[in-house]
């Protein structure tokens, strides 16, 4: 009987040890590529060119030229700017947008800019300067780029949407040495879930600092701004939808053309993760640009 009881106790002890031991940790799977990454991986620009040098740093444009492109052309241009909170990201992220418009006969450009970092001393103001420098470069070099300087569309997602808007809005933020006689204001804007309000209710105040209002699109709307199309989701908690709605309303009050495409429940970057939503975005953008005579 004693041996029987001892056997039961030993079995119970072994069972407890087996069930209470922590399960081995599984290795973390790498982040899956989303729709935009997958599309971008299959694309390659026609060429890259340097549009600006800052100290020993060269900043590039990744250029997609349309089929049949030749020197002396006067094509429309679709310049697109990647997001990443001004602190991350790279031009390949937006290749699908540039390539889409190259297929439709425009020159597509995906832009590189300096990334904000306290360690390197690059501020969000510097990011804005780069975007405005890029627009001036396109206009000043329109002949060699084969671009019509009065048919330039600027687009961007998230922080890139902010920089796209910055080309039209922030007249006092310019790189020293840029030609002030060359306008950085595009002929149209297409903003994808943009940073549009840099107040505490929006995004970016902590990164910009006490001068945040100087770089807040919704606080700088005025008459005479380019026709603008905005895509934004109501479920966006990164760049809240309320900012896009307020910007849209301010643009209309100022007499500007502005359209707001609302995705009900859409979270930040919604159209970058779903091919059907991306396709819908491009189709609506095509219609918008055709209505302006910027796309045949």
TIDOFI-568801 format. One record per residue (C-alpha): residue number from 1; residue in three letters; y, x, z. Coordinates in steps of 0.1 Angstrom, whole numbers, always signed. Example, Ala and Ser with C-alpha at 12.3 -4.5 7.8 and 13.67 -1.06 7.14 Angstrom:
2
[r 1; 'ALA'; [-45; +123; +78]]
[r 2; 'SER'; [-11; +137; +71]]
This chain:
296
[r 1; 'UNK'; [+0; +0; +0]]
[r 2; 'UNK'; [+24; +29; +9]]
[r 3; 'UNK'; [+16; +45; -25]]
[r 4; 'UNK'; [+23; +12; -43]]
[r 5; 'UNK'; [+57; +7; -26]]
[r 6; 'UNK'; [+66; +43; -33]]
[r 7; 'UNK'; [+58; +39; -70]]
[r 8; 'UNK'; [+80; +8; -71]]
[r 9; 'UNK'; [+109; +26; -55]]
[r 10; 'UNK'; [+105; +55; -79]]
[r 11; 'UNK'; [+105; +32; -109]]
[r 12; 'UNK'; [+136; +14; -96]]
[r 13; 'UNK'; [+154; +47; -91]]
[r 14; 'UNK'; [+145; +58; -126]]
[r 15; 'UNK'; [+157; +25; -141]]
[r 16; 'UNK'; [+190; +27; -122]]
[r 17; 'UNK'; [+196; +62; -135]]
[r 18; 'UNK'; [+189; +51; -171]]
[r 19; 'UNK'; [+211; +20; -170]]
[r 20; 'UNK'; [+240; +35; -151]]
[r 21; 'UNK'; [+244; +67; -171]]
[r 22; 'UNK'; [+273; +66; -195]]
[r 23; 'UNK'; [+265; +62; -232]]
[r 24; 'UNK'; [+272; +92; -253]]
[r 25; 'UNK'; [+306; +90; -271]]
[r 26; 'UNK'; [+304; +85; -308]]
[r 27; 'UNK'; [+326; +108; -329]]
[r 28; 'UNK'; [+358; +91; -342]]
[r 29; 'UNK'; [+357; +81; -378]]
[r 30; 'UNK'; [+386; +93; -399]]
[r 31; 'UNK'; [+413; +67; -406]]
[r 32; 'UNK'; [+403; +48; -437]]
[r 33; 'UNK'; [+424; +50; -468]]
[r 34; 'UNK'; [+443; +18; -474]]
[r 35; 'UNK'; [+450; +2; -508]]
[r 36; 'UNK'; [+481; +23; -515]]
[r 37; 'UNK'; [+464; +56; -506]]
[r 38; 'UNK'; [+434; +47; -529]]
[r 39; 'UNK'; [+457; +39; -558]]
[r 40; 'UNK'; [+479; +70; -553]]
[r 41; 'UNK'; [+449; +93; -552]]
[r 42; 'UNK'; [+442; +85; -589]]
[r 43; 'UNK'; [+478; +91; -600]]
[r 44; 'UNK'; [+495; +123; -610]]
[r 45; 'UNK'; [+532; +128; -619]]
[r 46; 'UNK'; [+542; +141; -653]]
[r 47; 'UNK'; [+562; +168; -635]]
[r 48; 'UNK'; [+581; +177; -604]]
[r 49; 'UNK'; [+617; +190; -603]]
[r 50; 'UNK'; [+640; +203; -576]]
[r 51; 'UNK'; [+671; +181; -571]]
[r 52; 'UNK'; [+685; +198; -541]]
[r 53; 'UNK'; [+684; +230; -521]]
[r 54; 'UNK'; [+693; +231; -484]]
[r 55; 'UNK'; [+692; +267; -470]]
[r 56; 'UNK'; [+658; +280; -481]]
[r 57; 'UNK'; [+644; +244; -485]]
[r 58; 'UNK'; [+638; +229; -520]]
[r 59; 'UNK'; [+636; +191; -522]]
[r 60; 'UNK'; [+617; +176; -551]]
[r 61; 'UNK'; [+615; +145; -573]]
[r 62; 'UNK'; [+580; +136; -585]]
[r 63; 'UNK'; [+586; +122; -620]]
[r 64; 'UNK'; [+564; +98; -640]]
[r 65; 'UNK'; [+575; +96; -676]]
[r 66; 'UNK'; [+565; +66; -698]]
[r 67; 'UNK'; [+542; +68; -728]]
[r 68; 'UNK'; [+562; +78; -759]]
[r 69; 'UNK'; [+590; +94; -738]]
[r 70; 'UNK'; [+611; +120; -757]]
[r 71; 'UNK'; [+642; +140; -751]]
[r 72; 'UNK'; [+673; +120; -757]]
[r 73; 'UNK'; [+659; +87; -745]]
[r 74; 'UNK'; [+680; +64; -724]]
[r 75; 'UNK'; [+654; +48; -702]]
[r 76; 'UNK'; [+659; +28; -670]]
[r 77; 'UNK'; [+649; +45; -638]]
[r 78; 'UNK'; [+629; +33; -608]]
[r 79; 'UNK'; [+635; +57; -579]]
[r 80; 'UNK'; [+613; +50; -549]]
[r 81; 'UNK'; [+614; +64; -513]]
[r 82; 'UNK'; [+585; +67; -489]]
[r 83; 'UNK'; [+586; +55; -453]]
[r 84; 'UNK'; [+573; +70; -421]]
[r 85; 'UNK'; [+601; +64; -395]]
[r 86; 'UNK'; [+621; +92; -412]]
[r 87; 'UNK'; [+597; +116; -395]]
[r 88; 'UNK'; [+566; +115; -417]]
[r 89; 'UNK'; [+552; +105; -450]]
[r 90; 'UNK'; [+554; +122; -485]]
[r 91; 'UNK'; [+561; +112; -521]]
[r 92; 'UNK'; [+525; +105; -531]]
[r 93; 'UNK'; [+525; +74; -509]]
[r 94; 'UNK'; [+548; +57; -533]]
[r 95; 'UNK'; [+532; +69; -566]]
[r 96; 'UNK'; [+518; +34; -575]]
[r 97; 'UNK'; [+553; +20; -576]]
[r 98; 'UNK'; [+567; +49; -598]]
[r 99; 'UNK'; [+537; +47; -621]]
[r 100; 'UNK'; [+539; +10; -624]]
[r 101; 'UNK'; [+574; +12; -639]]
[r 102; 'UNK'; [+565; +42; -660]]
[r 103; 'UNK'; [+539; +20; -676]]
[r 104; 'UNK'; [+566; -6; -683]]
[r 105; 'UNK'; [+588; +20; -700]]
[r 106; 'UNK'; [+610; +33; -672]]
[r 107; 'UNK'; [+612; +67; -657]]
[r 108; 'UNK'; [+595; +65; -623]]
[r 109; 'UNK'; [+605; +89; -596]]
[r 110; 'UNK'; [+590; +93; -561]]
[r 111; 'UNK'; [+614; +111; -538]]
[r 112; 'UNK'; [+610; +139; -512]]
[r 113; 'UNK'; [+636; +142; -485]]
[r 114; 'UNK'; [+640; +162; -453]]
[r 115; 'UNK'; [+622; +147; -423]]
[r 116; 'UNK'; [+640; +140; -391]]
[r 117; 'UNK'; [+629; +163; -363]]
[r 118; 'UNK'; [+648; +176; -332]]
[r 119; 'UNK'; [+630; +209; -335]]
[r 120; 'UNK'; [+644; +216; -370]]
[r 121; 'UNK'; [+678; +200; -364]]
[r 122; 'UNK'; [+673; +175; -392]]
[r 123; 'UNK'; [+689; +141; -383]]
[r 124; 'UNK'; [+686; +107; -398]]
[r 125; 'UNK'; [+721; +114; -413]]
[r 126; 'UNK'; [+705; +143; -432]]
[r 127; 'UNK'; [+678; +120; -446]]
[r 128; 'UNK'; [+706; +96; -458]]
[r 129; 'UNK'; [+724; +126; -474]]
[r 130; 'UNK'; [+693; +135; -493]]
[r 131; 'UNK'; [+689; +100; -507]]
[r 132; 'UNK'; [+725; +98; -518]]
[r 133; 'UNK'; [+722; +134; -533]]
[r 134; 'UNK'; [+692; +122; -553]]
[r 135; 'UNK'; [+710; +93; -568]]
[r 136; 'UNK'; [+739; +116; -578]]
[r 137; 'UNK'; [+714; +141; -593]]
[r 138; 'UNK'; [+699; +113; -614]]
[r 139; 'UNK'; [+733; +102; -627]]
[r 140; 'UNK'; [+746; +137; -633]]
[r 141; 'UNK'; [+714; +148; -651]]
[r 142; 'UNK'; [+708; +115; -669]]
[r 143; 'UNK'; [+708; +131; -704]]
[r 144; 'UNK'; [+682; +157; -696]]
[r 145; 'UNK'; [+661; +132; -676]]
[r 146; 'UNK'; [+662; +107; -705]]
[r 147; 'UNK'; [+677; +81; -682]]
[r 148; 'UNK'; [+705; +55; -687]]
[r 149; 'UNK'; [+728; +62; -657]]
[r 150; 'UNK'; [+737; +25; -655]]
[r 151; 'UNK'; [+701; +13; -652]]
[r 152; 'UNK'; [+689; +29; -620]]
[r 153; 'UNK'; [+669; +9; -594]]
[r 154; 'UNK'; [+663; +23; -560]]
[r 155; 'UNK'; [+635; +11; -538]]
[r 156; 'UNK'; [+617; +21; -506]]
[r 157; 'UNK'; [+594; +10; -478]]
[r 158; 'UNK'; [+603; +9; -441]]
[r 159; 'UNK'; [+625; +40; -434]]
[r 160; 'UNK'; [+624; +46; -472]]
[r 161; 'UNK'; [+639; +11; -476]]
[r 162; 'UNK'; [+667; +21; -452]]
[r 163; 'UNK'; [+674; +52; -473]]
[r 164; 'UNK'; [+674; +31; -505]]
[r 165; 'UNK'; [+700; +8; -489]]
[r 166; 'UNK'; [+719; +39; -478]]
[r 167; 'UNK'; [+726; +49; -514]]
[r 168; 'UNK'; [+747; +18; -517]]
[r 169; 'UNK'; [+761; +14; -482]]
[r 170; 'UNK'; [+771; +45; -463]]
[r 171; 'UNK'; [+801; +59; -483]]
[r 172; 'UNK'; [+811; +84; -456]]
[r 173; 'UNK'; [+777; +101; -453]]
[r 174; 'UNK'; [+776; +127; -480]]
[r 175; 'UNK'; [+762; +162; -484]]
[r 176; 'UNK'; [+789; +189; -485]]
[r 177; 'UNK'; [+791; +201; -520]]
[r 178; 'UNK'; [+780; +169; -537]]
[r 179; 'UNK'; [+803; +156; -564]]
[r 180; 'UNK'; [+822; +126; -550]]
[r 181; 'UNK'; [+831; +115; -585]]
[r 182; 'UNK'; [+794; +107; -592]]
[r 183; 'UNK'; [+785; +74; -577]]
[r 184; 'UNK'; [+753; +72; -557]]
[r 185; 'UNK'; [+753; +34; -557]]
[r 186; 'UNK'; [+724; +21; -578]]
[r 187; 'UNK'; [+723; -9; -601]]
[r 188; 'UNK'; [+698; -28; -580]]
[r 189; 'UNK'; [+679; -24; -548]]
[r 190; 'UNK'; [+643; -34; -540]]
[r 191; 'UNK'; [+636; -31; -502]]
[r 192; 'UNK'; [+601; -33; -488]]
[r 193; 'UNK'; [+599; -43; -451]]
[r 194; 'UNK'; [+630; -20; -446]]
[r 195; 'UNK'; [+647; -6; -415]]
[r 196; 'UNK'; [+677; -29; -419]]
[r 197; 'UNK'; [+690; -32; -383]]
[r 198; 'UNK'; [+693; -1; -362]]
[r 199; 'UNK'; [+704; -18; -331]]
[r 200; 'UNK'; [+682; -22; -300]]
[r 201; 'UNK'; [+669; -55; -315]]
[r 202; 'UNK'; [+658; -36; -346]]
[r 203; 'UNK'; [+645; -1; -352]]
[r 204; 'UNK'; [+658; +35; -350]]
[r 205; 'UNK'; [+686; +35; -325]]
[r 206; 'UNK'; [+668; +61; -303]]
[r 207; 'UNK'; [+663; +84; -333]]
[r 208; 'UNK'; [+698; +80; -347]]
[r 209; 'UNK'; [+717; +82; -314]]
[r 210; 'UNK'; [+751; +68; -303]]
[r 211; 'UNK'; [+763; +67; -339]]
[r 212; 'UNK'; [+735; +42; -349]]
[r 213; 'UNK'; [+759; +15; -361]]
[r 214; 'UNK'; [+772; +39; -389]]
[r 215; 'UNK'; [+736; +38; -403]]
[r 216; 'UNK'; [+728; +1; -397]]
[r 217; 'UNK'; [+726; -17; -431]]
[r 218; 'UNK'; [+731; -52; -415]]
[r 219; 'UNK'; [+763; -39; -398]]
[r 220; 'UNK'; [+778; -25; -430]]
[r 221; 'UNK'; [+774; -53; -456]]
[r 222; 'UNK'; [+805; -58; -478]]
[r 223; 'UNK'; [+813; -74; -511]]
[r 224; 'UNK'; [+803; -56; -543]]
[r 225; 'UNK'; [+769; -44; -533]]
[r 226; 'UNK'; [+741; -42; -559]]
[r 227; 'UNK'; [+717; -71; -565]]
[r 228; 'UNK'; [+690; -68; -538]]
[r 229; 'UNK'; [+654; -81; -535]]
[r 230; 'UNK'; [+638; -78; -500]]
[r 231; 'UNK'; [+601; -83; -491]]
[r 232; 'UNK'; [+594; -88; -454]]
[r 233; 'UNK'; [+568; -103; -432]]
[r 234; 'UNK'; [+576; -127; -403]]
[r 235; 'UNK'; [+550; -110; -381]]
[r 236; 'UNK'; [+567; -76; -384]]
[r 237; 'UNK'; [+573; -61; -349]]
[r 238; 'UNK'; [+583; -26; -361]]
[r 239; 'UNK'; [+612; -36; -383]]
[r 240; 'UNK'; [+617; -72; -370]]
[r 241; 'UNK'; [+620; -100; -396]]
[r 242; 'UNK'; [+652; -112; -379]]
[r 243; 'UNK'; [+670; -82; -392]]
[r 244; 'UNK'; [+660; -89; -428]]
[r 245; 'UNK'; [+670; -125; -424]]
[r 246; 'UNK'; [+704; -115; -410]]
[r 247; 'UNK'; [+710; -89; -438]]
[r 248; 'UNK'; [+701; -115; -464]]
[r 249; 'UNK'; [+725; -140; -450]]
[r 250; 'UNK'; [+753; -114; -446]]
[r 251; 'UNK'; [+748; -104; -483]]
[r 252; 'UNK'; [+752; -140; -494]]
[r 253; 'UNK'; [+783; -146; -473]]
[r 254; 'UNK'; [+798; -115; -489]]
[r 255; 'UNK'; [+792; -129; -523]]
[r 256; 'UNK'; [+764; -105; -533]]
[r 257; 'UNK'; [+732; -115; -550]]
[r 258; 'UNK'; [+703; -111; -525]]
[r 259; 'UNK'; [+668; -126; -526]]
[r 260; 'UNK'; [+644; -126; -496]]
[r 261; 'UNK'; [+607; -129; -503]]
[r 262; 'UNK'; [+590; -140; -470]]
[r 263; 'UNK'; [+554; -133; -462]]
[r 264; 'UNK'; [+544; -157; -434]]
[r 265; 'UNK'; [+528; -138; -406]]
[r 266; 'UNK'; [+529; -105; -425]]
[r 267; 'UNK'; [+529; -74; -403]]
[r 268; 'UNK'; [+547; -42; -410]]
[r 269; 'UNK'; [+536; -27; -444]]
[r 270; 'UNK'; [+515; -58; -452]]
[r 271; 'UNK'; [+518; -54; -490]]
[r 272; 'UNK'; [+506; -17; -488]]
[r 273; 'UNK'; [+471; -27; -475]]
[r 274; 'UNK'; [+462; -56; -498]]
[r 275; 'UNK'; [+459; -52; -536]]
[r 276; 'UNK'; [+466; -89; -542]]
[r 277; 'UNK'; [+498; -87; -521]]
[r 278; 'UNK'; [+509; -55; -539]]
[r 279; 'UNK'; [+503; -71; -573]]
[r 280; 'UNK'; [+523; -102; -562]]
[r 281; 'UNK'; [+551; -79; -550]]
[r 282; 'UNK'; [+552; -60; -584]]
[r 283; 'UNK'; [+551; -93; -604]]
[r 284; 'UNK'; [+581; -107; -584]]
[r 285; 'UNK'; [+600; -74; -587]]
[r 286; 'UNK'; [+594; -74; -625]]
[r 287; 'UNK'; [+609; -109; -627]]
[r 288; 'UNK'; [+639; -99; -606]]
[r 289; 'UNK'; [+646; -68; -627]]
[r 290; 'UNK'; [+642; -87; -660]]
[r 291; 'UNK'; [+668; -112; -647]]
[r 292; 'UNK'; [+692; -83; -643]]
[r 293; 'UNK'; [+685; -68; -678]]
[r 294; 'UNK'; [+670; -37; -661]]
[r 295; 'UNK'; [+634; -43; -675]]
[r 296; 'UNK'; [+625; -55; -709]]
